[in-house]
Amino acid sequence: MLRNLVVSLGLLFAFSAPLASAADITGKWDVKIVSASDGELHGVAGFTQNGNHVTGWLGPSESDPIPITLELKGNKLTIWTHPQPGRNVVFGRCDVTVESDKMSGTIDTDEGTIEFIRISHDLPPAVKFKPGT
């Protein structure tokens, strides 16, 4: 009977532990990228979040955004860029760790680094992608 009680309590604690929730990345961010081929570059990003679902944009400025796809799992964010005809991108994929108002990680499997610093928790402005995006 004591064994059953111990097993029951163990299961209760195991299933009552909170699930890891996604980090909050909503807002506008300054971006710094350092790569061997392009040196140091600066840009801006904006993200909107609902739970684990994140949408956003990234680019040299709000008026020159690049379409991206995002995946957020806990405090790990992966961003894929989608270059358009006539446009270059510094990276195809980056993986960052979210730490409150800072995110940092690598671009294209350690070919460089990327850092995001949040400048606002407000919803980012809507952007317009150039024709063909």
C-alpha positions as a Markdown table, in Angstrom:
| # | Residue | x | y | z |
|---|---|---|---|---|
| 1 | Met | 0.0 | 0.0 | 0.0 |
| 2 | Leu | 2.8 | 2.4 | 0.8 |
| 3 | Arg | 4.4 | 1.5 | -2.5 |
| 4 | Asn | 1.2 | 2.4 | -4.4 |
| 5 | Leu | 1.0 | 5.7 | -2.5 |
| 6 | Val | 4.6 | 6.6 | -3.5 |
| 7 | Val | 4.0 | 5.6 | -7.1 |
| 8 | Ser | 0.8 | 7.6 | -7.2 |
| 9 | Leu | 2.5 | 10.7 | -5.7 |
| 10 | Gly | 5.3 | 10.4 | -8.2 |
| 11 | Leu | 2.9 | 10.3 | -11.1 |
| 12 | Leu | 0.9 | 13.2 | -9.6 |
| 13 | Phe | 4.1 | 15.4 | -9.4 |
| 14 | Ala | 5.3 | 14.3 | -12.9 |
| 15 | Phe | 2.1 | 15.3 | -14.6 |
| 16 | Ser | 1.4 | 18.4 | -12.6 |
| 17 | Ala | 4.8 | 20.0 | -13.5 |
| 18 | Pro | 4.2 | 23.0 | -15.7 |
| 19 | Leu | 5.0 | 22.6 | -19.3 |
| 20 | Ala | 7.7 | 24.8 | -20.7 |
| 21 | Ser | 6.1 | 27.8 | -22.2 |
| 22 | Ala | 7.4 | 29.8 | -25.1 |
| 23 | Ala | 9.5 | 32.8 | -24.4 |
| 24 | Asp | 7.9 | 36.1 | -25.2 |
| 25 | Ile | 9.5 | 37.8 | -28.2 |
| 26 | Thr | 6.8 | 40.2 | -29.2 |
| 27 | Gly | 8.2 | 43.6 | -30.1 |
| 28 | Lys | 10.8 | 45.5 | -32.2 |
| 29 | Trp | 14.4 | 44.4 | -32.1 |
| 30 | Asp | 17.8 | 45.9 | -33.1 |
| 31 | Val | 19.8 | 43.2 | -35.0 |
| 32 | Lys | 23.6 | 42.8 | -35.3 |
| 33 | Ile | 25.1 | 40.2 | -37.6 |
| 34 | Val | 28.8 | 39.3 | -37.8 |
| 35 | Ser | 30.0 | 37.1 | -40.6 |
| 36 | Ala | 33.3 | 36.3 | -42.1 |
| 37 | Ser | 32.2 | 37.2 | -45.6 |
| 38 | Asp | 30.1 | 40.3 | -44.9 |
| 39 | Gly | 31.6 | 41.7 | -41.7 |
| 40 | Glu | 29.4 | 43.5 | -39.2 |
| 41 | Leu | 25.9 | 44.4 | -40.4 |
| 42 | His | 23.0 | 46.1 | -38.5 |
| 43 | Gly | 19.2 | 45.8 | -39.1 |
| 44 | Val | 15.9 | 45.6 | -37.4 |
| 45 | Ala | 13.2 | 43.0 | -36.8 |
| 46 | Gly | 9.7 | 42.8 | -35.6 |
| 47 | Phe | 7.8 | 39.9 | -34.1 |
| 48 | Thr | 4.2 | 39.2 | -33.1 |
| 49 | Gln | 3.5 | 36.2 | -31.0 |
| 50 | Asn | 0.5 | 34.1 | -29.9 |
| 51 | Gly | 1.7 | 31.2 | -27.7 |
| 52 | Asn | 4.2 | 29.3 | -29.8 |
| 53 | His | 3.0 | 30.9 | -33.1 |
| 54 | Val | 5.3 | 33.7 | -34.2 |
| 55 | Thr | 5.2 | 35.9 | -37.2 |
| 56 | Gly | 7.5 | 38.7 | -38.2 |
| 57 | Trp | 9.9 | 40.4 | -40.5 |
| 58 | Leu | 13.6 | 41.1 | -40.6 |
| 59 | Gly | 15.7 | 43.4 | -42.7 |
| 60 | Pro | 18.1 | 46.4 | -43.0 |
| 61 | Ser | 15.1 | 48.7 | -42.2 |
| 62 | Glu | 11.3 | 48.6 | -41.7 |
| 63 | Ser | 11.0 | 49.9 | -45.3 |
| 64 | Asp | 13.1 | 47.1 | -46.7 |
| 65 | Pro | 12.0 | 43.8 | -44.9 |
| 66 | Ile | 12.8 | 40.3 | -46.0 |
| 67 | Pro | 10.1 | 37.5 | -45.6 |
| 68 | Ile | 11.0 | 35.0 | -42.9 |
| 69 | Thr | 9.6 | 31.9 | -41.3 |
| 70 | Leu | 10.0 | 31.4 | -37.6 |
| 71 | Glu | 9.8 | 28.4 | -35.2 |
| 72 | Leu | 9.8 | 29.0 | -31.4 |
| 73 | Lys | 10.2 | 26.1 | -29.0 |
| 74 | Gly | 10.6 | 27.2 | -25.3 |
| 75 | Asn | 13.5 | 29.7 | -25.4 |
| 76 | Lys | 14.9 | 28.5 | -28.8 |
| 77 | Leu | 14.0 | 30.5 | -31.9 |
| 78 | Thr | 14.9 | 29.4 | -35.5 |
| 79 | Ile | 14.5 | 31.9 | -38.3 |
| 80 | Trp | 14.7 | 31.0 | -42.0 |
| 81 | Thr | 15.0 | 33.9 | -44.6 |
| 82 | His | 13.3 | 33.8 | -48.0 |
| 83 | Pro | 15.4 | 35.8 | -50.4 |
| 84 | Gln | 13.6 | 37.4 | -53.3 |
| 85 | Pro | 14.8 | 38.0 | -56.9 |
| 86 | Gly | 17.4 | 40.8 | -56.9 |
| 87 | Arg | 17.8 | 40.6 | -53.1 |
| 88 | Asn | 20.6 | 39.2 | -51.1 |
| 89 | Val | 20.5 | 37.9 | -47.5 |
| 90 | Val | 23.3 | 37.4 | -45.1 |
| 91 | Phe | 22.0 | 34.1 | -43.8 |
| 92 | Gly | 19.5 | 31.3 | -44.7 |
| 93 | Arg | 19.0 | 30.1 | -41.2 |
| 94 | Cys | 19.8 | 31.3 | -37.7 |
| 95 | Asp | 19.3 | 29.7 | -34.3 |
| 96 | Val | 19.1 | 31.9 | -31.2 |
| 97 | Thr | 18.5 | 31.5 | -27.5 |
| 98 | Val | 16.0 | 33.9 | -26.0 |
| 99 | Glu | 17.0 | 35.6 | -22.7 |
| 100 | Ser | 14.4 | 38.2 | -21.9 |
| 101 | Asp | 15.3 | 41.3 | -23.9 |
| 102 | Lys | 18.2 | 39.7 | -25.7 |
| 103 | Met | 18.6 | 36.8 | -28.2 |
| 104 | Ser | 21.9 | 35.5 | -29.5 |
| 105 | Gly | 23.1 | 32.6 | -31.6 |
| 106 | Thr | 24.6 | 31.5 | -34.8 |
| 107 | Ile | 23.9 | 31.9 | -38.5 |
| 108 | Asp | 24.0 | 29.1 | -41.0 |
| 109 | Thr | 25.6 | 26.5 | -38.7 |
| 110 | Asp | 28.2 | 28.7 | -37.1 |
| 111 | Glu | 29.4 | 30.7 | -40.1 |
| 112 | Gly | 28.7 | 33.8 | -38.0 |
| 113 | Thr | 26.9 | 35.3 | -35.1 |
| 114 | Ile | 23.6 | 37.2 | -34.7 |
| 115 | Glu | 22.3 | 39.2 | -31.7 |
| 116 | Phe | 18.9 | 40.8 | -31.2 |
| 117 | Ile | 18.3 | 43.5 | -28.5 |
| 118 | Arg | 14.7 | 44.4 | -27.8 |
| 119 | Ile | 14.0 | 48.1 | -28.2 |
| 120 | Ser | 10.2 | 47.9 | -27.6 |
| 121 | His | 7.7 | 45.4 | -26.2 |
| 122 | Asp | 4.9 | 47.0 | -28.3 |
| 123 | Leu | 3.6 | 45.2 | -31.4 |
| 124 | Pro | 5.9 | 46.0 | -34.3 |
| 125 | Pro | 4.7 | 48.1 | -37.2 |
| 126 | Ala | 3.2 | 46.4 | -40.2 |
| 127 | Val | 5.6 | 46.3 | -43.1 |
| 128 | Lys | 5.1 | 46.0 | -46.8 |
| 129 | Phe | 7.2 | 43.6 | -48.7 |
| 130 | Lys | 8.5 | 44.7 | -52.1 |
| 131 | Pro | 6.8 | 43.3 | -55.3 |
| 132 | Gly | 7.5 | 39.6 | -55.8 |
| 133 | Thr | 7.8 | 38.8 | -52.1 |
